[in-house]
Amino acid sequence: MDSGLYAACAGLVARTQALDLAANNLANVNTNGYKAQLPTFQSVLANASASTAANPVAQAVNDYGVLGDSRTNLTQGSLEPTGSDFDFALQGDGWFVLQTGNGRLYTRNGNFPVDRNGRLVAADGNAVLGTQGPITVPPGKLFVSGDGTISVDGALAGQLRLVQFSPATTLAPAGSGYFSAPGASEQSSQAQVTQGSLENSNVSPVSAAVDLVTLQRNADLLQQALTTIHSNFNRIAAQTLPQI
């Protein structure tokens, strides 16, 4: 079988997967606190053997790139003032912590309204955790200081739980701008809370659109190559088989 067929097929699959990531980034360009997902490619040597390893040409022909994984771009997005007392943005390395029915999730989207029970919650109803558990605030003027301390009409009401993770910790996207992390991996964060602002997505709309178009063009070229190789293979087979 022509190695070009495998190379084109592997390349097309990798570009298709990368397209999904690029499309998701572009779709979340206006999602507060969203972190871009970037593709990570890895090399796979097909039919690795002693003869292949000793032959540089064979290595080049049979070495295919595939999408190995994705990584999260954790750079901070710009802060946008909203004027709402229930909007919070983080400056520095840190995450807000949410309590769900299946454990904890982490987010940089600090839009936390108060539900009918007086709890600070995320948009989907998950409770915002403080240092002493879910945060309940009484009616009144809410103020949050830089370290996350919450007061209502001057009375202490709790403190936002702010955490960070070591560089070796893998944060897995969990949808809606949330991330999950291995248990017991939280560390205390010194990030500063800015009340009345939200962090924008760190996705550049222009760059995301260019990436999407570039990947689509690459995929189209690989599709054309795959079609050409397949047609050539069929032509050779049609000419050769009758002679056998």
C-alpha positions, 0 to 999 in steps of 0.5 A: 500500500502506498505510504502516501495514502496513510500519511494523507489519511493520518493528516486529515484525521488530525486536522479534522480533530484540530478543527473541532478545537478551533471551532469550539474556541471561536464559539466561546470567544465571548464566554467569560473566563473561557480558556482556549484549547490548543492542539498537541500533535505527536509523531507515530512511526508506522511499521517500525522495524530495524530496517525502517529505523536504519533508513532515514528515507523510510522514517520520513515516509512512514512518520505520521503526525496525529493529534495526541492531546490538547492543552489549555492556554491559561493566560489571563483574559482582559478584565471588563467592568460591569458595575454589578456587585455580584460580578468578580474577576481574578487577577493572577493565578487562581480559580473560583471553586464550585460545589456540584453533585459530583464534586468540585469544579473550577472556573474563572467566570465570576458571575455569581448571583444570589439564589432564592436561598441567599447562596452565591451561585454560578449561572447553572446553580452550582454553589460558590464555595467559601473557606467554610463551605457554600456562601450565604449572604443576607440582604444588603450592600455587598462588598468583596475585598481583594482577598475575597473577604465578603461583607454585607452592610459592613458585617462579615459574611464569609470569604471566597475560596481561591485556589491554584494548582501546580504546573504538573496538575492536569486541568481537564475541561468540563464544559461551560468554562469549567475545569476539573482537577485531581482530588487533593491537588488544590493549593491556596491562591494569592490571586486578587479579586476585583468586584464589579468586573468579569474576565473576558475569554482569552481567545483572540477572535481574529486569531481564532478565525484565521486558525479555523480557515487555515486548518480548513484549507489544510484539510481540503488539500489533504482530502484532495491528496487522498482522492488523488492517491486513491484514484491512482491506486485504482487505475494501477490495479485496473491496468495490472490485474488483467495481466495476471 
